[in-house]
Amino acid sequence: MNIVVTGATSFLGVPMVRQLLAGGHRVWAVVRPQSAHLSHLLEQVAEQVPEQAPEQVPRQVSDQNQISDQYKGRLQIISLDLSNLDQIQTVMRAESKREADTRMAGAELESTPDTKMDAWIHIGWEGAGSDNRTQRDVQQANVGYALAAVRAAAELGCRRFLFTGSQAEYGVCRAQADHSAAANQTDYAAAAGQTDHAANADRTDRSAAEKAGYRPITEQQACHPVSEYGIAKMDFYRQAVPLCEKLQMEYIHTRIFSVYGPGDHPWTLVQSCLRSWERGETIKLGECTQQWNFLYIEDTVEALICLLTDGRPGVYNIASEDTRPLRAYIEEMYELCGRRGGFSYGERPQNAEGPADLMPDIRKLREETGWKPKTTFAEGIYETLHSMREGAAKAQSV
């Protein structure tokens, strides 16, 4: 498939581009002009391009003019701000023409000025960091950028548009326990739109929280976003569905829960804990009594690609099958770090809405694509620690 990916140098974008290339797709990666993270993207994807011998791919590539030659048309970098996505067709035509002009006469081109796109994955979102999630003007600007992306995708001939939404669209969800097992199973199956047979088939795979009588969040749950970030994601969804229908594009809306792994933002809980304990420090935490769910970054990307290639249009939760108290995750991380440093609960105030419980139901995703997470939490933490240590070693050697 020919696929456009915005936000290609982000935490989610880099492994997305890498996995798409590994799967044989061709990628048009949209990055900010003069992006400081472009070289990191190219380093990560270099080994995934089979046409190019590893020794021929430089470990640091920052010259825009080198990219097409290095990746032989498998990866095309589109230098464009999110605010200018309406210009992407013009930019792509100009870049394809430049590529054609620099090749030998008669050489076979993998992309031409009239190459048709098959799909668009919209990851790009300004102000995704914690400080900017409360800024209404920043978040609402993204709605306009994303709607422009939908129109641009249609102009490029895309048949599918996949958007990376957020669990923040649901709002602040608190666990509701129904200790009547029979009532819980009946109501849960009905909420998920399942038959009794489907509910019975999945009963052995239910999370610890679900077995305790807590009702997970299904895609049918009403959305009441609280943060400006969640409101903006939901605003886009409400407008994107009719717009894609009008433009005759299939629309896939994903609500991603809590993702972790190498390359994540340093202010996240996982990164903050691991960095503190690697230094032997003590970290102050909140009560951490809520139910939580973590999914490794590589599994997240695989789920999104499965939906893009095999899923029907609709809304899908993206999460793991491992829902448990947040304290259990924290204490497991502490053990995996060799019990270095320490931590204390109840030292940080709760947010204004109180603790939210992340208890996603991913049954719809599993049934639609057959996808299941491959990475345990421990395995993901080991990979994250390895990446952190490798990065620290490189920094010291410079």
C-alpha positions in Angstrom: 0.0 0.0 0.0 1.0 3.6 -0.5 0.5 5.3 2.9 0.8 8.8 4.2 1.9 9.1 7.8 1.7 12.4 9.7 3.6 12.9 13.0 6.3 10.5 11.6 9.0 11.5 14.0 6.9 11.2 17.1 6.9 8.4 19.8 4.2 6.6 17.8 5.2 7.7 14.3 8.8 6.3 14.3 7.8 2.7 14.9 4.8 3.1 12.7 7.0 4.0 9.7 9.5 1.3 10.6 6.8 -1.4 10.8 5.1 -0.3 7.6 8.4 -0.5 5.7 9.1 -3.9 7.2 5.7 -5.0 5.9 6.5 -4.0 2.3 4.4 -0.8 2.2 5.7 2.5 0.8 5.5 5.5 3.1 5.2 9.2 2.6 6.3 10.5 6.0 5.1 14.0 6.9 7.6 15.8 9.2 8.1 19.4 10.3 10.5 21.4 8.2 14.0 21.2 9.6 12.8 18.6 12.2 15.4 17.9 14.8 14.1 14.3 15.0 14.4 13.4 11.3 17.8 11.7 11.7 16.4 9.5 14.5 13.6 8.4 12.3 16.0 7.5 9.5 18.3 5.6 11.9 15.4 3.5 13.1 14.0 2.6 9.7 17.3 2.0 7.9 17.5 -1.7 8.7 13.9 -2.2 7.5 14.7 -1.3 3.9 15.7 -4.6 2.3 16.8 -3.1 -1.0 19.6 -1.2 0.7 22.7 -3.0 2.2 23.0 -1.9 5.9 26.6 -0.7 5.4 25.4 1.7 2.6 22.9 3.5 4.9 24.5 6.2 6.9 23.8 6.3 10.6 23.2 10.0 10.5 21.2 11.5 7.6 20.1 15.1 7.8 20.3 16.3 4.3 16.9 16.3 2.7 18.3 15.8 -0.7 20.0 12.5 0.3 16.8 10.8 1.5 15.3 9.6 -1.8 18.5 8.1 -3.0 19.2 6.3 0.3 15.8 4.6 0.4 15.1 4.1 -3.3 11.5 5.3 -3.2 10.4 3.1 -0.3 10.4 6.1 2.1 9.6 9.6 0.9 10.0 12.5 3.4 7.4 15.3 3.0 8.6 18.5 4.8 5.4 20.2 5.8 3.8 21.7 8.9 0.4 20.4 10.0 -1.1 23.8 9.4 -0.2 23.4 5.7 -1.5 19.9 4.9 -3.8 21.4 2.3 -0.6 21.8 0.2 0.6 18.2 0.5 -0.4 17.3 -3.1 1.6 20.2 -4.5 4.6 19.3 -2.3 4.5 15.6 -3.2 4.3 16.4 -6.9 7.3 18.7 -6.7 9.3 16.2 -4.7 8.5 13.3 -7.1 9.5 15.5 -10.1 12.8 16.4 -8.4 13.4 12.7 -7.7 12.6 11.8 -11.3 14.9 14.5 -12.7 17.9 13.3 -10.6 17.6 9.6 -11.7 19.2 8.2 -14.9 17.1 8.4 -18.0 15.0 5.2 -18.4 15.3 4.1 -14.8 12.2 2.6 -13.3 10.5 4.9 -10.8 8.6 3.6 -7.8 6.8 7.0 -7.4 5.7 9.5 -10.0 4.0 12.9 -9.8 0.7 11.1 -10.2 1.2 8.2 -7.7 -2.1 7.4 -6.0 -2.2 7.0 -2.2 -4.2 4.2 -0.6 -4.4 5.3 3.0 -3.6 8.0 5.5 -2.6 7.5 9.1 -3.0 10.7 11.1 -0.8 10.8 14.1 0.4 14.4 14.0 -1.1 16.5 16.8 0.4 19.7 18.2 0.5 20.1 22.0 0.2 16.5 23.0 2.4 17.1 26.0 0.8 17.3 29.4 1.2 21.1 29.7 -0.5 21.9 26.5 -3.4 19.5 26.9 -5.3 22.2 28.9 -4.8 24.9 26.2 -8.1 25.2 24.2 -6.6 27.2 21.4 -3.8 24.8 20.8 -6.0 21.7 20.9 -8.8 23.2 18.7 -6.3 24.2 16.1 -5.5 20.5 15.7 -9.1 19.8 14.8 -8.8 22.1 11.8 -5.5 20.6 10.8 -6.9 17.0 11.0 -10.0 18.0 9.0 -7.7 19.5 6.3 -5.8 16.1 6.4 -9.1 14.3 5.6 -9.7 16.5 2.6 -6.1 16.2 1.5 -6.3 12.4 1.8 -9.4 12.3 -0.5 -7.6 14.5 -3.1 -4.7 12.0 -3.1 -7.1 9.1 -3.7 -6.9 7.5 -0.3 -9.6 4.8 0.4 -9.0 4.7 4.1 -8.3 7.3 6.9 -7.1 6.1 10.3 -7.0 8.6 13.2 -5.1 8.1 16.4 -7.6 9.3 19.1 -7.3 8.9 22.8 -9.0 7.3 25.8 -9.3 10.9 27.0 -12.4 11.1 24.8 -14.3 8.9 27.3 -13.6 11.4 30.1 -12.8 10.4 33.7 -14.0 6.9 34.1 -14.2 5.2 37.6 -14.5 1.5 38.2 -18.0 0.3 38.8 -18.1 -3.1 40.5 -21.0 -5.5 40.1 -20.3 -8.4 42.4 -23.1 -10.5 41.0 -21.1 -12.6 38.5 -24.1 -13.6 36.5 -25.4 -10.1 36.2 -22.0 -8.8 35.3 -21.6 -11.4 32.4 -25.0 -10.7 31.0 -24.7 -6.9 31.1 -21.1 -6.9 29.8 -22.0 -9.0 26.8 -24.9 -6.8 26.0 -22.9 -3.7 26.3 -20.3 -5.1 23.9 -23.0 -6.1 21.4 -22.0 -9.8 21.8 -23.9 -13.1 21.8 -23.8 -15.3 24.9 -21.6 -17.7 22.9 -19.0 -14.9 22.3 -19.1 -13.9 25.9 -18.5 -17.5 27.0 -15.7 -17.9 24.5 -13.8 -14.9 26.0 -14.5 -15.6 29.6 -11.1 -17.2 30.2 -9.3 -14.2 28.8 -10.8 -11.6 31.0 -8.5 -9.3 33.0 -8.1 -9.5 36.8 -10.2 -6.3 37.1 -13.0 -7.8 35.0 -12.9 -11.0 37.0 -13.3 -9.0 40.2 -16.6 -7.6 38.8 -15.5 -4.3 37.3 -17.0 -3.3 34.0 -14.5 -2.4 31.3 -14.9 0.5 28.9 -16.4 -0.5 25.6 -16.6 1.5 22.4 -20.3 2.0 22.9 -19.7 3.9 26.2 -20.9 7.5 26.1 -18.0 10.0 25.8 -17.7 12.9 28.3 -14.2 14.3 27.8 -12.9 16.7 30.4 -9.5 17.9 29.2 -9.3 20.2 26.2 -7.1 17.5 24.6 -9.9 14.9 24.9 -12.6 17.4 23.8 -10.6 18.3 20.7 -10.1 14.6 19.7 -13.8 14.0 20.2 -14.7 17.2 18.2 -12.7 15.8 15.3 -14.4 12.4 15.5 -17.9 14.0 15.3 -16.9 16.0 12.2 -14.7 13.3 10.5 -17.3 10.6 10.3 -19.8 12.6 8.0 -16.9 14.2 6.1 -15.3 10.9 5.3 -18.7 9.5 4.2 -19.2 12.5 2.0 -15.7 12.0 0.5 -16.3 8.3 0.1 -13.4 7.3 2.4 -13.5 4.6 5.0 -12.9 6.0 8.5 -11.2 4.2 11.4 -11.1 6.0 14.7 -8.9 4.5 17.4 -8.9 5.4 21.1 -5.5 4.6 22.4 -5.1 4.0 26.1 -1.7 4.1 28.0 1.3 3.3 25.8 4.9 2.9 27.0 8.2 2.0 25.5 11.5 3.3 24.2 11.3 6.9 23.0 8.4 8.0 25.2 8.1 11.4 26.7 10.4 11.8 29.8 7.5 13.1 31.9 5.4 10.0 31.7 5.0 7.7 34.8 7.0 4.8 33.3 9.8 7.0 32.2 9.9 9.0 35.4 10.1 5.9 37.5 12.7 4.1 35.5 14.9 7.2 35.2 14.7 7.8 39.0 15.5 4.2 39.9 18.3 4.0 37.4 19.9 6.8 39.3 19.1 5.2 42.7 16.7 8.0 43.6 13.4 8.0 45.4 10.3 9.2 43.5 7.2 10.7 45.0 3.9 9.4 43.6 0.2 9.9 44.1 -2.0 7.3 45.7 -1.9 5.1 42.5 -5.0 3.1 43.6 -6.8 3.3 40.3 -7.1 0.4 37.8 -4.7 0.8 34.9 -3.7 -0.7 31.6 -0.4 -0.4 29.8 0.4 -1.5 26.2 3.9 -1.7 24.7 4.6 0.7 21.8 5.4 -2.0 19.2 2.2 -3.9 20.0 0.3 -0.6 19.7 1.6 0.0 16.2 0.9 -3.5 15.1 -2.7 -3.2 16.2 -3.1 0.0 14.2 -1.6 -1.5 11.1 -3.9 -4.6 11.5 -6.9 -2.2 11.6 -5.6 -0.2 8.6 -5.2 -3.3 6.4 -7.9 -5.6 7.7 -10.4 -3.8 9.9 -13.8 -2.5 9.1 -14.6 1.2 9.5 -15.6 2.2 13.1 -14.2 3.0 16.6 -11.7 0.7 18.3 -10.1 0.7 21.7 -6.3 0.1 21.6 -5.0 -1.4 24.8 -3.6 -4.6 26.4 -5.4 -7.4 28.2 -3.6 -6.6 31.4 -5.7 -4.4 33.6 -4.7 -4.2 37.3 -4.2 -1.7 40.1 -1.6 0.9 39.1 0.4 0.1 42.2 1.0 -3.4 40.9 2.6 -2.0 37.8 4.8 0.4 39.8 5.9 -2.4 42.1 6.7 -4.7 39.2 8.9 -1.9 37.6 10.7 -1.4 40.9 11.5 -5.1 41.1 12.7 -5.2 37.5 15.0 -2.2 38.3 16.7 -4.2 41.0 14.9 -2.3 43.9 17.3 0.6 43.5 16.2 3.9 44.9 12.7 4.0 46.3 9.1 5.4 46.0 6.4 6.7 48.3 2.7 6.8 47.7 0.4 9.7 48.6 3.0 12.4 48.1 1.5 14.1 45.1 -2.0 15.6 44.9 -4.6 14.1 42.6 -5.8 16.0 39.6 -8.9 18.1 39.8 -11.2 15.3 38.6 -9.8 12.6 40.9 -8.2 9.3 39.8 -9.4 7.8 36.6 -9.6 4.1 36.0 -8.3 2.7 32.7 -10.2 -0.5 32.1 -10.5 -0.9 28.3 -12.4 -3.6 26.5 -10.5 -4.7 23.4 -12.8 -7.5 22.3 -14.0 -5.6 19.2 -10.4 -5.2 18.0 -9.5 -8.8 18.6 -12.6 -10.2 16.9 -12.2 -7.9 13.9 -8.4 -8.4 13.3 -7.3 -11.4 15.3 -4.7 -9.1 16.9 -3.4 -9.8 20.4 -0.6 -8.2 22.4 2.7 -10.1 22.2 4.8 -8.2 24.8 4.4 -8.7 28.5 4.8 -5.7 30.7 8.1 -7.1 32.1 9.4 -7.7 28.6 8.5 -4.1 27.6 10.1 -2.7 30.6 13.4 -4.6 29.9 13.3 -3.2 26.3 12.7 0.3 27.6 15.5 0.0 30.2 17.9 -1.3 27.5 17.1 1.6 25.2 17.6 4.1 28.1 21.0 2.6 29.0 22.1 2.5 25.4 21.1 6.1 24.9 23.0 7.1 28.1 26.1 5.3 26.9 26.0 7.0 23.5 25.6 10.4 25.2 28.7 9.8 27.4 30.8 8.7 24.4 30.1 11.9 22.5 
